[in-house]
Amino acid sequence: MLAQDTFFTAPDIEWWHLSPILALVGGALFLLLVGALTPRWPRGLYGIVTIVTAATAGVFAVLQWSDIDDNGPATIVDGALAFDHLTLFLTITICVAVALVALLTIDELAIAGKDAPEMYAMFLVAATGGVVMSSANDMIVLFLGLETLSLALYVLAASYRTPESQEAGIKYFVLGGFASAVFLYGIALVYGGTQSTNISEIAASFTTTVSLDGDSPLVLAGLALLLVGLAFKVAAVPFHVWSPDVYQGAPNQVTAFMASVGKAAAFAAMLRVLLVALPFQRDDWRPVIWVLAVLSLVIGSLLAAVQSDVKRMLAYSSVSHAGFILVGVEAAGHAGPNDGTASVVAYLLFYSVLTIGSFAVVAVVAHSNGGDTSLTAFNGLARRRPAITLALTVFLLAQAGVPFTTGFVAKFGVIQAAVDVNSYAIGIIAMLSAVIAAFMYLRIMVSAWLTVEETEVAKEQAPISTVLAIGIAAIFTVVVGIYPEWVLDTAESVAVFAR
């Protein structure tokens, strides 16, 4: 019998700060429940509801920005979640990506004859997991967000009843499950070394106690496993082997979603774990990040250049882009104030829009070629669809880092951050890798503009919502590439974390 009564004290819930997550969850539940209880909705209405839901969550995040400016970052829900500019910036990035992917999905599902609410609901569920990952202040909460995102992506990758989609889903599920288990084991070891899973308390444990023997072996082993799990999620070499097959086999809109929302959420988790929970181990994890970045830059660029399928090209290009983002993470790991974190989040926003636009063009070409996404399917595209080819050229030039595009701003930002902290070697390697990757982008442009098709090819259908997504992405890429100050100024504040 207990000597005294024990009471459970519920934590205070800051509902307004949770509004972006609640909006995404509410939208997913609305689509599943109402969609199941009503006849099929008019074409495009499921997508419009998804876009409105993502826009609502994004607006909630924008409206809360001034709260942090006035009161500073904080933790909420009894320290389980962080409420800071990093959370809000990545929430906005994820919502923008969801809205663009939903525009693409409207036409993709209509053409495939699969218009239904399930895929849209999965997008919102995955986005919810991504937002939780970006705001997690506890390792267990981070893992829950990771699994919410991952399980939704497994389902999405296998959502079409084609051999390619089914193969993509099973490969992603098996390898992703293994990576999640490794990540969870890393959390357990870090808990064993610090006696806490709370990110703020983990960081504080290294300031309240000093070990003359150095860091706990449990913490170092846990850090190693955490890095393995995170490297898989961001598709960094050598943990990238799943991405080419999954990107190629998954439906086009799902590939765009994985390359944007999936990568943004994974890097958000990496920033939380390395910069907030384990900053005192930077001398241990920064060399690992350096190696992962170099391998991803070089191998991703080289393998992309020799592919013959455009989706596989963009998959390896995504690996190379992960290397560039890791350059920013490595810069952020140096002691003292620097622009590493700001360059990472800006890169994630720019790349998300770029990659969705690129895969939207791939989808347009695939529809008129029986699903063929090989390089030859793009032969003579400029003769058939000059406007879409021009947009594709903008996306490819931006990914190559040509000035006056967001791609140049993103790459220049991470390389400048590396140079500012005297990481000259990795900055030089990044620039050389950009040159190698440019060859791959030029191959696609030459095929589209200069190569004449050997046989008569039907003119590609250009559905309205897909064209709208391509247009928005292209305009954003050019306009923000010329006037990037407002995004960069906004990103500068993300380095002040809630603790």
N, C-alpha and C positions, 0 to 999 in steps of 0.2 A: 504494500500500500504506500502511495506517495506521501511524503511528509507535508507537502503543500500542493495546492492546486496548480496545474500547469495550463496556461492559456496560450492559444495561438493568436499572435498579433499580425493581422494582415498588413502588407505594405501599402503605402500610399500609391495610388495609381494616377499618374499624370496623363489623363485621357487626351488632352490637347496635343501633347508631345507625341502620343502614340497614333495620332489621327492618320498619318500616311499609311501605316501598317493596317489600321482598321479599315481604311478605304479600300485597299487592295484585297483584304480578306472578304470584306462585304461584297465587292464586285464579283469575286470568284464564287461565293455562295449564292449570290443572286443568279448568276448564269446557270449554275448547276441545278438549283432548285426550280426556278421559274422555267428554265429551258426544258426541264424534265416533265413539268406539269402542264405545259401549253403546247399547241401545235407548232410546227416549224416556223420560225420567224421569217420575215421578208429578208431577201438577200442583203447581206452587209450589216444587219442590225446587231448581230452578236459582236461583230468587230467594232461597231460604233459604241456599244456599251463598254467594251474593253478600253477603247480610246478615252472615253469620258472618265472611266474609273482611274486610269493612269494619270490623266490630266488633273483630276481632283486630288489625287495623292501628291502629285508634283506641286500643285498650288499650295496645299497645306504645308509642304516643306518650305516653299518660298516665303510664305507668310510668317514662319517661325524663325527665319534667319535673323531678324532684328532682335528677337528675344535673347539670342546668344550674344549679339553685339552689345546689348544693354546689361545683361546679367552674367555673362560668361558661360562657358561650358559647364555641364553638370552631369551627374548620373541619376537615372530614374528607375522606378520600380525596384526600390531597395538595392540599388547598385547593379542590377542585372543588365541594364542597357545604358549606353552613353548617349548624351544629347549634346552634340557639338557640330561644328561646321563640316567636319568630315562626313558625319552621318547624313546631314542634309544635302550636301553636294552630291554624294553617291546615290542618295534616294532620287534626286532630280535626274541624274544620269540614267538610272534604271527606268524611271517612268518615261523619259523621252524615248528610250530604246523600245519599251513595250508598245508605246503608241505607234511608232514607225513599223514595227514588226506586225502589229495588228492590221495596219493598212495593207501590207503585203499579203497577209493571210486571207483577207477577204476574197481576193481574186484566186489565190492558190487553192482554197477549199472549194470555191465555186467551180473552177475548171476541173478539179478532181472529182466533183460530185459528192463531196464529203462535208458540206456546210452543216455544222453542228456546234453547240456551245462548249464541248469538252476541251478542245484544243485551246480556246481562249481562256477557259478557266484554269488550265494548266499553266498558261503563261502568267496569269496573275498569282497563282500559288508559288511558282518559281520566283517571281519578282518579290513576293513577300519574304521568301527565304533569303533572297539577296539583300533586302533591306535589313532584315534581322542580322545577317552576317556583318553588314557595314556598321551596325549600331551596337553589336554585342559587347558587353563589358564583363562577360563571364564565359569561360571556356565551354561550359555545358550549353549555354544559350547559343554560342557560336556553332557548336556541333549540331544543335537542333536546326538552326538556320541552314547550315550546310546540307543536312540530309533532306530538308524540305525542298531546297533548290535541286539537289541531285536526283531525288526520286521523281520529281516532276520532269526533269530533263531525260531520264531513262525512258519514261512513258512517251514523251514527245518524240524522241529519236526513233522509237519503234511504232509510231502512230499510224503509219501507212502499211497496208498488208502487201508489201512487196518484199522480195528477198533482200534487196539492198537495205531497206529500212529496218527489217527485222534483224539483219546481221549487225547493223549499226547499234541497235538497241541492246542486243545481248553483249556485244563487245564492251560498250560503254558501261553496262550494268556490272559485268564481272570485274573489269579493271577499276571502275569507280568504287565498287564495294570494297575491294581490297585497299584502295587508297584511303577510304573513309575509316576502315579498321585500323590502319597504320596511324592515321591522325588521332583517333580516339585513344590508342595505346600511348601516343605521345602526351595527350592530356593527362592520362593516368600517372605517367612518370613525373610530369611537372607537378602534379598534385602531391605525389609522394615526396618531392623535394622541397615544396614550399608550403604544404599543408593548406592549400586553398586553390579553388578554380576561378575565383574572381580575379579579373585582369588587374584591377587597381591594387588588390591585396597582394598579388604575385609580385608586382613591381615594388610595393612597399616592403615586402619581406626582405629584399636585398639591401634596403637602407636601414633597417632596424637591427639586423644581425650581420656580423662580419666573420667569414670563415677564413682562418689562416691557411687552410689547405686548398683554397680556391673554390670554385663553384661545385655544387653537389653533382656527383656522377649521374644521379637520377635526373636532375634538371638538364644536363648536357645531352643525355640519351633521349629525354623527352623532346628537347629542341630539335635533335636530328630527325626524329620521327615526324614531328610537326612540319619540318621543312619538306620532307618527302611527300607528305599528304598535300601540302599547299602547292608544291611544284607540279604535282599531277593535275591539280585543279586549274592551274594557269597554263598548262601545256608547255612547260619548260623542258628542254632537253636535259637528261635522257628520259624524262617521264612524259614524253609527248606522243608516244607510239600509237595511242588511241585516236588522236585527233584527225589524221588524214582519212582513215576509214569511216569514222563516225561522221565527219563533215560531209564526205562524199555520199554516204548512204542515207543520211537523214533527209527529210523533206527540206526544201530550200528555205522556207521561213523558219524552221527549227534550227537549221545551221546558222542563219543570221542571228537568231536569239541566243544560241550558245556562244557565238563569237563576241557578242556584245554584253548582254546581261551576265552570262556565266563568267566571263573574264573579269568584268567590273567587280562582281561580288567576291570572287576568289582573291583578287588583289586587295580588296577592302579587308578581308580576313587576314591577309599577310601583313598589312600595315598595323592592324590591331595587335597581332601576336608579337611581331618583332619590335615595333616602335613603342608600344604602350606597355605590354606585359613583360617583355624581356630586353629592354634597352641596355641593361647593364651587361648583357652577354653579347654586345655588338661585335666585340673582337672575335667571338666564336662564330657568329652567323654571317657576318659581312663577307668573309672570304668565300663562303659557300654560295652566297648570292652572286658574288663576282664570277665564280666559275659557271654557275647556271646561266648567267646573263651572256657570257662569252660563247658558251656552247650553243645557246638558243639563237644568238645573232648569226653565228657562222654557219651552223648546220641548217638552221631554218632557211637562210638565204640560199645556200647552195642547193638544197634539195628542192626548193621551190622553183629554181631556175631550170631544172631538168624534167619537170612534170609535163604531161601532155593533156591532162584534164584540168580545167580551170578551177573547179571546186577544190581539187587537191592542191593546186597552186595557191589558192587563197588559204587553205588549211596550213600549209607550211609557211605562208606569209604571216599567218596568225602566230605561229611559233616564233618567227623573227620579231614580230611586234612585242610579244611577251618578253623577249630579250631586251628590247629598248626600254620597256617599262621597268624591268629589273635593274637597268642602269640607274633609273631614278630612285628605286628602292635602295640600292647600294649607296647612292649619294646621301639619301636620308639617314642612313645608318651611321654616318660620321657625327662625332660629337659637335655640339654647337649649332646655332641656327643656320639653316640652308634651305634651298628651294627644292630639295628632293621630293618631299611629299606633295607640294603644289604641282610640280611637273608631272607626277604620277597621276593625280586625279584629273588634271587637264587632259593628259594623254588618253585616259579612259573615256572621257566624254567625246573627244574628237574621233577616236578610233571606233567607238560604238556607232556613231552616225555614218562614218565612212564604210564600215564593213556591212552595215544593213543596206546601204545604197548599192554596194558592189554585188551582194547576193540577190538583190531585187532585179538587177540587170541580168544576172545569170538565170534567174527564174524566167524572165521574158524570153530569153534565147532558148531555154530548155523546152518550153511549151511548144514551140514550132519545130522542134527537132526530135520529137519523141522522147524527151527527157535527156537527150544527149548534151553533155556539158563539156565535151572535149574541145580542144583548141580549134579544131577544124570547123566546129559548129559556129564559131564566131567569124569565119571567113566572110568578107564582104558585108558585114553588119552595117557599116556606114551607108552603103547603097540602099539598104532596106529601111533602116531606122536611124537617120542621121542624128536626131535629137538625143535619142537614148545612147547612141555611141558617144556623143559629146559628153554626156553625163558620166558614162563609164570612164572616159578619158580623164575627166576631172578626178574621179575617185582613184584611179590608178596613179596619176601624177601626184596626188596627195599622199598616197601610201608610199610612193617613192621619195617623198620629202621635197618636192619642188616648191620654191617660194610662192607666196600669195595663196597658199592653201593651209588648211588646219593641220595637215600632215607635217608640213615644214615646221609650223609652230610647235607641234608636239615633240618632234625629234630634236629640234633645236633646244627645247626646254630641258629635256633629260640630259642631253650632252653638255649643255651649259652648266647644269647642276653638278655633273660629274667633274667638270673642269674646275668649278669653283671650290671643290673640296680636294683638289689636286689628284683626282683619279684620272690622270691623263691617258693611261694605257687603255682603259676600257672605253674612254671617249673616242680615241682613235680607231679602235676596233669597231665601234658602233658606226662611225662614218664610213669605214671601208665596207662594212656589211650592207649599208644602205646603197652603196654603189653596185654591189653584187645583186641585191634584190631588184634594183632598177632594171636589170636585164630581163627579169621575168615579167615585169609590168610592161616593158617595151614589146615583148613577144606578143602579148595580148593585143596591144594597140596596133601593132603591125598587121596582125591577123584581121582585126576589125576594119582598119582603114585602107590597107594597101593590098591585101590578098584578095584575089577574085575567086569566087566559088566556081568549081568546075561544072556543076550542074545547077539547074534552076532551083532556087530555094524559095519557099513561100515566105511572104512578108510576115514578120513576127507580129502576133497580136499584142496590143499594148492596153491592157485593162486599166480603167481609170484610177482605181485606188493604188495600184502598183506604180503607175506613172506619177501619181501625187507623192508617194513615198520617195521615189527617185528624185523628183524635183525638189522636195524639201531638203533632202540630204545634200544634193548638189549645191543648192543655194547657201545652205549653212556652211558647207565646206569652203566655198569661195569667199562669202561675206565675212565670216569669222576669221578666215585665213588672212584677210586684208585688215580687218579691225578686231584683233584678238584681245585688246587691252581689257575689256570688261570681263571676259572669262578669266584671264590671268590674274587680274586684281581680285576677283572673287575667290580664286583658288588659293591665293596667298594666305588666307586665314585658316586653312584646314589643318595647319601644323600644330595648332593649340588644341590638345586633346582633353577630353573629360577624364578625370582620374578619381 
